[in-house]
Amino acid sequence: MRRYRAGNRDFSEINLAGSVLYGVNFTEVNFHRANLSNTKLAGASLQYCNLSEAILDKADLNGANLSGSNLNWASLVGVSLNGANLYQANMVEAKMSRAKLFEANLSEAILSWADLSWAKLYEAQLNWTNLSGANLSRARLVAASLSEANLSEANLALADLSHADLREAKLSFANLERAVLRHANLSGVDLREANLTETDLAKVKLSWASLIGAKVNQSQLDQVANLEGVILPDGSTYAI
């Protein structure tokens, strides 16, 4: 903290594992390849920091502000980011399996090819977020907001998206095998070539969505609440 107050912003490769730093202000700091595993940073301000390739496994970042920060290739396995602000953060190929992100704001963040398997994203904000190619298998996205998110080629096998808002989202070539979408809003969604094998579509809103080439059967579509204007797998339009 003395170094920070003196104007030093380069803390690359520093080892702060297990440190207690609740509520600190480290805005625009370079933490490239730093070890922050098990660090207590709840409520901290880490806006516009460079945390690329940093280790944040099992860190406490609940309520922290990381908006605009660079977390590309960082390791955040088991991290707690409940209520955290990650607006417009860059998190390409970040390792976030089993991360806790209850009510976190990840809107407009870039999480392409990130590993979010088993992550808990209940009521998280992911509007306009880039999750292309991300691994969200077995993730919990109950009541999450994903409107206009890019989930093309994402792996959502066995994920729970019940009551989620996915309006206008891109899910082309996504794997949703055995995922739960019960009561979700998928109006206007792009599901071209998506795998919906054994996906729970009960009470889903699919109006004006595109299912061209998708793997889905009639019994699943019979459970859908709204199919108005849907383009079916064979290219035909659903007739009311």
N, C-alpha and C positions, 0 to 999 in steps of 0.2 A: 504494500500500500504506500509505503514511503517512496518507492521508486516510481509508482504511478503518479503520485502527487508532484514528484519532481519532473514529470514530463516524459518518462520512459514508457513506451507503448510496445516494446518488443520483448515478449515473454515466450518466444518460441522454444519448444522442447523443455520447458520448465516442468518440474515434478511437484505437483500440488496434491497428490493423491491423499485422500482422507482429510484434507484441510476443511476447517469450518469458516465459511466466508458468506454467511447469510447477509443478503441485502446489499452487497458491495456494488460499486459502480466501476465497471471495467469497459466502458464504451470505446470502440475502435481499437481494441488491443489485438496484437498478433499472438495467438496461442497455437500457432501451427505445430502439430505433432506434440503438443503438451500432454502431460498425464494428469487428468482431472478425475480419475476414477474414484468413486465413493466420496467425492467432494460435496460439501454442503453449500449449495449456491441458491437456495430457495429465495425468491424475491430479488435476485441480483439483476443488474442492468448490464447486459452483454450485447447491446446493439452494435451492429456493423463490425463485429469481431471476426477475425480469421481463426476459425477452429478446424480448418481442414486437416484431416488425418489425426485429429486429437483423439485421445482416449477418455471417454466420459461414461464408461460402464458403471451402472448402478449409482450414478450421481443423483443428488437431490436438486432438481431445477424447477421444482413446483413454483408456479407463479413468476418465473423469471422472464425477462424480456430479451429475446434473441432475434428480434426482427431485423431483417436485412443482413444477418450474419452468414458466413461461409462455413458450412459443416460438411462440405464434400468429402466423401471417403472417411468420415469420422466414425468411431465406434461408440455407439450409445446403447449397448445391450443392457436391458433391464433398467434403463434410466427412468426417472420419474419426472415427467413434464406436465403434470396436471395443471390446467389453467395457464400454461405458459403461452407467451406470444412469440410465434415463429413466422409471422407475416413476412412474405417475400424472402424467406431464408432459402439458401441454396444447400441442398442436402443430397446431391447426386451420389448414388451408390452408398449411402450411409447405412451402417449396420444398426438396426433398431429393433431387433427381435425382442419380444416380451416387454417393449417399452410401455409405460403408462402415460397416456395422453388424454385423460378425461377432460373434456371441455377446452382443449387446447386450440389455439388459433393458428392454423397452417394455411390460411388462404393465400393463394398466389405463390406458394412455396414451390420449389422444384425438387421433387423426390423421385425422379426417374431412376429406375433400376435399384431403388433402395430396398432393404430387407426389413419389412414390417410384419413378419410372420409372428402370430400369437400376440400382436400388439393390441392394447386396449384403447380404443378411440371413441368411447361413448360420448355422444353429443359434441364431437369435435367439429371445428369449422375447417372445411377443405374446399371451399368454393374457388373455382378457377385454378386449382392446384394441379401440377403436372406429376402424375403418378404412373406415367407410361413405363411399362416393363417392370413395375414394382412387384415385390413378393408380399402379398397381403393374405397369404393362406392362413386360415384359422384366426384371422384378426377379428376383433369385435368392434363393429362400426355402427352399433345400435343408435338410431336417431341422429346419426352424423349428417352434416350438410355437405354434399358433394356436387352441388349444382355447377354445371359446365366444367367439371373436372375432367382431366385427360387420364383415363385408365386403360388406354389401348394397350393390348398385349400384357396387361397385368394378370397376376395369378391371384385369384380370389377364391380358390377352392376351399370349401368348408368355412368360408367367412360368414359372419353374421351381420347382415345389412338391413335387418328388420327395422321398419319405420324410418329408414334413411331417405334423404332428399337427394335424388340423382338426376334431377331435371336437366335435360340437354347435355348430359355427360357423354363422353366418348368411351365406349367399351368394346370397340371393334377388336376382334381376335383375342379378347380377354377370356380367361378360364374361370368360369363360375360354377364348375361342377360341384354339386351338393351344397352350394351356398344357400343361405336363407335370406330371401328378399321379401318376406311376408310384410304386407302393408307399406312397402316402399313406393316412392313416387319416381317412376322412370319415364315420365312424359317426355317425348322428343329425344329419347336416348338412341345413340348409335350402337347397335348390337350386331353389326355385320360380322359374320363368321365367328361369333362368340360361342363358347361351349357352355350350354345351359343344361347339360345332362344331370338329371335328378335335382335340379335347382328348385327350391320352394318358391313358387310364384303366387301363392295364395293372396288374394286381395290386392295384388300389385296394380298400380296405374301405369299402363303402357301406351297410352294414347299418342299417336303420331310417331311412335318409335320405329326404327328400321331393324328388322330381323333377317335381312337377306343373308342366306347361307348359314344361319345360326343352327346349332344343334338343339332342337327343342321339339317336344311332341305335343300332339293335340290335347292330351289329358292335362298337361301342364297349362296350356293356354286356356283351358276350360275353367281354371281356377282364378284367372286374371279378372280384376274388377272392371277395368276399362280398356278396351281394345280398339277404340275409335281411331280410324285412320292408320292403323298399324300396317306396315309393309311386311308381309309374312316371308318365311324362308324361301319360298319359291318365287318371290317377286310380286305376288299378287297382293292386293289391298284388302284388308279385312272388311267384310260387308256386315253392317249392323243388322 
